[in-house]
Amino acid sequence: MDSSHLNDDKSESRLYIGNLDLRITEATLIKMFCPYGKIISEEFLWHTRGPKRGEPRGYAFIQFGSKEEAIRAKEKMHGRMACGRPLVVRLASEKDPFEGLANSSKSVEGTRSSSLSGSGCGQIINRSAKIAAIKNKLKAMDDEESYKNSKKRKQIDTSCTDSHQNPSPER
């Protein structure tokens, strides 16, 4: 019974960190999380085969000295931007990434359907944010393309009018 309690404490102080940019190294990850407590261990996962062999998988696990340190790190780091991407930080013992969202709702029901509705809501918000970001990027690209095209047209127009107004003597 005592050893199972130890395993529970260990799993409750272990964090899953996801959505890591490929430029984030193990050292960077440790520097980002060390202000929140004593890091016991860190597992940075890599592709072991296939075309991406040797590249980071985009997620890692960090084991803190206590549950409180892990929870503090989770609260401070979840959603924080790192290399242009929001970090996903949760306790490794949480099976469903949206489990906390479903548990924090006011419903007393602990059924699977309420958990699914909670995750669906989170995915819709996340999906809407992604769609909005893509639309903004496309608009910016379109604006940039329009600007370049209008600038080219202006140059062509001025070069045409210059050649008509001042015909070159070499003709």
N, C-alpha and C positions, 0 to 999 in steps of 0.2 A: 504494500500500500504506500509505503514511504517513497519507493523508487518511482511509482507512477505519478506521485505528486511532484517529484523532481522533474519528470519529463513534461508535465503540464506547465510548470513554471518556465522551462526552457522553451517550449513552443510558443508560450504567450509573450516571450521577450524577443522573438524572432520576427523580423519584418521582411515582407516581400516588397521590392522596389522595381517597378515596371515602367515601360515607355521611355527607357534610357536611350539617348542619342548615341550613335556609334562612336562619337568622339570622346565620350565620358570614359575615363580609365578607372581602374580599381582604386588608385591613389586619390583621384578626384572624388570618387564616391565616399571614401573614408573621410576625407576632409570635409565633405558636405554634412556628414552625419555625426562626426565626433563631438561637436558642441553640445549634443543632447544626452551624452552619457558615455560610459565605458563600453567600447565595442569589443566583444569577446571573440567573434569570428565574422568572416565575410566570405561569401561565395559569389563569385562573378562567373556567370555561365557563358560558355563559348560553343560555337558550332564545332562538332567533332568530325563531321564527314560532309560530303557533298560539296557543291561549288562555293559555299560560304565558310568552308572549313577554316578555323582560326579566327573568324570574326566574332565579335560579341553577339549574344542572342538578344540583348536589349532588356535583360532583367537580371536581378541579383537578389541575394538574401543577406541580411545583416543580423547578427545575434548580439543583443545588448546584455548588460550585466543584470538588469532588472526589468520587470514588466512596466514599471512606471517610466523608465527611460525610453523604452520602446514606444509607449503610448505618446509621450511628449514629442518624440521624433516624428511619429506618424502625424500628429496634429499640426506640427510646424511645417513639415515637408510635403504633405499630400497636396498636389495641385501646383506646387512651386515650379516656376519655369527654370529649366536647365538646358542650355544650348537650344533654346527655342521650342522646347517641348515640355508640357506639364507632367511632372512626375506622378506616378500612381504609387502610393505608399499605403500598405495595409498590413495588419498582423498576418503572418504566414498561416496561422491557425484558422483564419477566416477562409472558408472554402469558396464562397461566392464573393466576387469583388464588390457587389452591391448589398451584401448582407447587413452592413451597418446602416444603410439607407432604409432597408425594410424594417429593421429592428427599431429604428428611431421614430418610425411613424406611429401615430396614435392608436392604430388598430390593435385590438387585444388578440386577434386571431394570429396564431403562429403557423398558419397553413402554408403549403407550398405555393398556392395561388397568390397569396399576398406577397410572397417573396418575388414571384415572377412579375407581378405588377410593379413592384418597386424597381426591379432591374429594367423593365421596359421603359419606365419613365426616365431613368438615368440615361439609357441608351438614346432615347428620343432627344433629350436635351443635348447630349454629346453629339449626336448626329446633326442636329440643327446647327450647332456651333461650327461643326466641320463644314457643312454646306455653306454657311455664311462666310466662313474664311475662304473657301474656294471661290465663291462669287466675288468677294472683294479682290482676290488675287487676279482673277480673270478680268475684272473691270480695270484694275491698275495696268495690266498688260495691254488691254485694249486701248486705254488712254495713251499709254506710251507709244503704241503702234500708230495711233491717229496723229499724235504729235510729230513723230518721225515722218510720216507720209505727208503731212501738211508742210513741213519744213522742206522736204524734197520738192514738192510741187512749187513752192515759193521760189526755190533756187532755179528750177526749170523755167518758170515763168519769167524771172528776171533775166536769165541768160537768153531766152528767146526775144524778149523785148529789147535787150541790149544789142543783139545781133541785127534786129530790124532797124533800130534807131541809128546805130553806128555801124554801117556795113564795113567790113574789113577791106582794105585796099588791095588785098591779095586776090580778090575774085576776078 
